[in-house]
Amino acid sequence: MTLFIPSPPISYFQIGPLTVHIYALCLITGIIVAWTMGVRRWRARGGRTESFETVLLWAIPIGIVGARFYHVMTHLGDYFGPGINPWTAFAIWQGGIAIYGAVGFGALAAWLAARRQQIAFAALADALAPAIAVGQAIGRFGNWFNQELYGWPTTLPWGLEIDPAHRVPGYEQYATFHPTFAYEAIWDLSTAGVLLWADRRFQLGRGKVFALYIALYGFGRTFTESMRLDYSYDIFGPLRFNAAMAMLICLVGIVLLLWLHRHRPGREEVVEFGAPAAEQPSGDTGTPGGADAETDPSVSTVDAGESPGATPDPESAEDPPGA
């Protein structure tokens, strides 16, 4: 008896008048998991939860808009033309977002927010890279529920069953296809594992973890994009536009990683430069980098009744004149 991967019988459910799309639930779950994992890594690097949340509250919604924008711009024929309602371009719950747009727009928003928060963007990107990969793996299951973005027909035991109504025109006679959603989810999780190992083993910093993520993700995406049957513009003969973009992203990641390794060695010791005074121990000088009474030799810690050789007490240290 041949076994195949069945497609879910539903892609949404009703709660009273509310329609809940499972695709959206997968995306939300991926964001929550990535957020939780990312903030833990950021705190381990010495960052504050508040600064992390501020940056992501800008990056996530702008990244989602960017993901939809990129998808629509690369699939204009699906949303604009005779007999097509152009408002469907905004129906993100029906599927259709692109990780390239999400990472590009989200990274730009995060960079701007990081500058405003006075935090090291490269360190933040490094903290988020494995979390993004895990979140992508979870989000890919939304394609499974929507029965979309599958690959070539196959009779392999792990072939994905697709209902006739969801089969790409020209392939109606086939029943099972390569489950590219599963391939990419497995690759994303493997990428996250490699990033965590490399970060721990080599103490990567200054953007190198994120550069490695870009290279690995682009490499894996090149293969899954080349297998998919959904419409995409072709360039250079049969090469899909999105596959070409994946190759370019992989190359950019490799070049960036090599450049950072040569010109930005080591790892950041300080990842935040503008922490509010309320977040610092009493006695902080308020200087960039969070220098306090225990690390700044310019701060006098000799109080009345305390000998010059006494152990400094950061709770009672006074700011130097003019701080």
Secondary structure, DSSP 8 states (H G I E B T S, - for coil): ----B---S-SEEEETTEEEEHHHHHHHHHHHHHHHHHHHHHHHTT--HHHHHHHHHHHHHHHHHHHHHHHHHT-HHHHSSTT--GGGGG-GGGS---HHHHHHHHHHHHHHHHHHHTB-HHHHHHHHHHHHHHHHHHHTHHHHHHT-S--SB--STT-EE--GGGS-TT-TT--EE--HHHHHHHHHHHHHHHHHHHHHHH---TTHHHHHHHHHHHHHHHHHHHH--S---B-STT-BHHHHHHHHHHHHHHHHHHHHHHHS-S--S--BS---GGGS-TT----TT---TTT-TTS----TT--TTS---TTT----TT-
